Amino acid sequence: MLKNLSHNGLILLGIIIPYLEIAGGALLVLGFWTVVGAYLASAIALFFVYSVGLRDADILNKDLVLFAASLSLLYTGAGAMS
């Protein structure tokens, strides 16, 4: 996937992704718009799984576990306590 991007596209992607991670994490920690934060976190984790690939044959790959956790939060929502 990253082979098709130009050099400027890769630089832009490298600048934008950390801010998206901080925004998604802040939404999840503060409890505001939990579904939106979980969607953002799952999209970023899925992007990491797709771009880096599954180098380990392990089912407990860090990126897959983060994707599963954010996906489950996306479907269950914040709950009654938030």
C-alpha positions in Angstrom: 0.0 0.0 0.0 2.7 2.5 0.9 4.6 1.7 -2.3 2.0 3.6 -4.3 2.4 6.9 -2.3 4.8 9.6 -3.4 7.5 11.0 -1.1 5.3 14.0 -0.2 2.4 11.7 0.5 4.4 9.7 2.9 5.6 12.8 4.7 2.1 14.1 5.0 0.9 10.7 6.3 3.8 10.7 8.9 2.7 14.1 10.1 -1.0 13.4 10.3 -1.1 9.9 11.9 0.3 11.0 15.3 -2.2 13.7 15.7 -5.0 11.3 14.8 -3.8 8.9 17.4 -3.6 11.6 20.1 -7.1 12.8 19.2 -8.6 9.3 19.3 -6.8 8.5 22.6 -8.0 11.8 24.1 -11.6 11.1 23.1 -11.4 7.6 24.6 -9.7 8.7 27.9 -12.0 11.7 28.4 -15.1 9.8 27.5 -16.3 12.2 24.9 -17.7 10.7 21.7 -16.4 7.3 22.6 -17.8 5.7 19.5 -16.0 8.2 17.3 -12.8 7.7 19.2 -13.1 3.9 18.9 -13.8 4.2 15.2 -10.7 6.4 14.8 -8.6 4.0 16.9 -9.8 0.9 14.9 -9.2 2.6 11.6 -5.6 3.5 12.6 -5.0 0.0 14.0 -6.4 -1.6 10.8 -4.1 0.7 8.7 -1.1 -0.5 10.8 -2.1 -4.1 10.3 -2.5 -3.6 6.5 0.7 -1.5 6.0 3.1 -3.4 8.2 1.6 -6.8 7.7 1.6 -9.8 10.0 5.2 -10.6 10.4 4.6 -12.7 13.5 2.7 -15.9 13.1 1.3 -15.1 16.5 -2.4 -14.5 16.9 -1.6 -12.1 19.8 0.0 -9.6 17.5 0.0 -6.1 19.1 -1.8 -4.4 16.3 -4.4 -7.1 16.0 -5.1 -7.0 19.7 -5.5 -3.2 19.6 -7.8 -3.5 16.5 -10.0 -6.1 18.3 -10.2 -4.0 21.5 -11.1 -0.8 19.6 -13.6 -2.7 17.5 -15.3 -4.2 20.6 -15.5 -0.7 22.1 -17.0 0.6 18.9 -19.8 -1.9 19.0 -20.5 -1.9 22.8 -20.2 1.8 23.3 -19.2 3.7 26.5 -21.5 2.1 29.0 -23.6 3.6 31.7 -20.7 4.9 33.8 -19.2 7.4 31.3 
